[in-house]
Structures are given as C-alpha cells and as structure tokens.
Amino acid sequence: MYNNPGDRLSRTSMSLAILAIFSILSFPVVAPYILGSLSLVLAILSRGRSEIFPRRSRTAAIVASVALILNTALLIYSIYYFNRILHDPALQERFSETLYRMYGITFDEFMSQFRR
C-alpha cells in the first residue's frame, strides 16, 4: 500500500499541519502549537536515513511552520491589544460599551471577576 516506509509519516504529518492551520481559527493558542510541533517532528522522522526530504514532508513542514508563526503572531497581538485596553481609558470605554451591548456587563464588572 505504501511504497516508502516514511510515506505514512509524511501523510500523517501533512494531515496534522492542515489541522494546525485550521485550529488557529477554532482553538487558538494551544492546539496549533501541539499539532504544528507534532507535524514538524513527523516530517523530520519521515525522512528516515535518506538525505533529502520527501516532497510531502517538506510541504508539511512548511505548512506547520506557517501555522506556528501565525499562531504566535495572533498571541502577541492579543496580548498587546489587551494591554492597550488596560492602560488606555478611551479604548477601555469603547470596549466596555461593546461588552455591555453584547453581554450586559461592563469592563469593570468583567475584570472584578478576576480580582477575587
């Protein structure tokens, strides 16, 4: 069924890399790091003793790297934006109004839940 012993690892690696890309939108932060890292490890292992990577493994490694980079950028931007909300009163007021319209609580009420 599989010609090359590393072919099954290559396919699994590619599947995990695609799942890592899609998990950025559905389960950000944790899932893309786990899936992307596993995909990279399997892509490297699929090489076996040969000196070159199979095409599918190379593609999987690139897609997994892109997923890890995008997830890291999303995480950094989220921390930066939340820090801006905490320290900018005008932005905090806008966020509080939006939070009140969506969920019926203000930003101060929301943050008081974490201060207990």
Number of C-alpha atoms within 10 A of each C-alpha: 5 7 7 13 11 21 18 15 22 28 18 20 32 26 15 24 30 19 19 31 23 15 20 20 11 11 11 17 16 12 18 29 21 13 23 31 21 18 31 23 14 23 30 20 16 25 20 15 9 8 7 10 19 19 10 18 27 20 17 27 25 18 23 30 20 16 25 23 15 15 24 17 11 15 14 11 12 12 11 11 12 11 11 13 18 12 10 10 11 10 14 18 15 13 15 20 16 15 15 15 11 10 10 11 14 19 18 11 12 14 11 10 8 7 6 5
